[in-house]
Amino acid sequence: MSQGQFTFVAAGTRAEPSKIEVRKDGRAIGRILHLGESPHEGAIFQFHKGISITLNESAQYSDLEELKNWIRETQ
């Protein structure tokens, strides 16, 4: 898969938990949501592919940097 230039930009509104918009080569390809904290796992982050947030998340990680690495490797 071609490696593009990924950027992670602060995004979201008060009405949604989204914190980061994921862009590849300047185009929005998805969002990372911070869903809160879990007593067992710590923080919970989900990547949603596409520009609208639906129930079909693409990945969920407890470490934001690991999620960013997964996005770079698979998207």
C-alpha positions in Angstrom: 0.0 0.0 0.0 1.3 3.5 -0.9 2.6 5.5 2.0 1.1 9.0 1.9 1.7 11.9 4.2 -0.5 11.6 7.3 -1.4 14.5 9.5 -3.5 14.4 12.7 -5.4 17.7 13.3 -7.4 18.7 16.3 -11.1 18.6 15.4 -14.6 18.1 16.8 -17.2 20.1 18.5 -18.7 20.2 22.0 -21.5 17.9 20.8 -19.1 15.1 19.8 -16.2 13.4 21.5 -14.0 13.7 18.4 -10.6 15.1 19.0 -8.5 14.3 16.0 -9.2 14.4 12.2 -6.9 12.1 10.2 -5.7 13.4 6.9 -3.8 11.7 4.2 -2.1 13.9 1.6 -4.3 16.8 2.8 -7.6 14.9 2.5 -9.7 13.9 5.5 -9.9 10.1 5.7 -11.4 9.7 9.2 -11.6 10.7 12.8 -10.1 9.5 16.0 -12.5 9.6 19.0 -11.5 9.7 22.6 -14.2 7.7 24.3 -13.0 8.1 27.8 -11.1 6.1 30.3 -11.4 2.5 31.3 -10.4 1.2 34.7 -8.6 -1.8 33.1 -7.2 -0.3 29.9 -6.8 3.4 30.5 -7.8 5.7 27.6 -9.9 4.3 24.8 -9.5 5.7 21.3 -11.4 4.6 18.2 -10.6 5.3 14.5 -13.6 5.8 12.3 -12.8 5.7 8.6 -14.7 8.3 6.5 -15.8 11.8 7.3 -19.0 10.9 9.2 -18.9 9.1 12.5 -21.0 5.9 12.5 -21.0 2.8 14.6 -18.6 1.1 12.2 -15.3 1.9 13.8 -12.2 0.6 12.0 -9.9 0.1 15.1 -9.9 0.7 18.8 -6.7 1.1 20.9 -5.9 2.2 24.4 -2.7 4.0 23.2 -3.1 6.9 20.8 0.4 6.6 19.3 -0.2 2.9 18.6 -3.5 3.8 16.9 -1.7 6.4 14.8 0.9 3.8 13.8 -1.8 1.4 12.8 -3.4 4.1 10.6 -0.1 4.8 8.9 0.5 1.1 8.2 -3.0 0.2 7.0 -4.8 3.2 5.5 
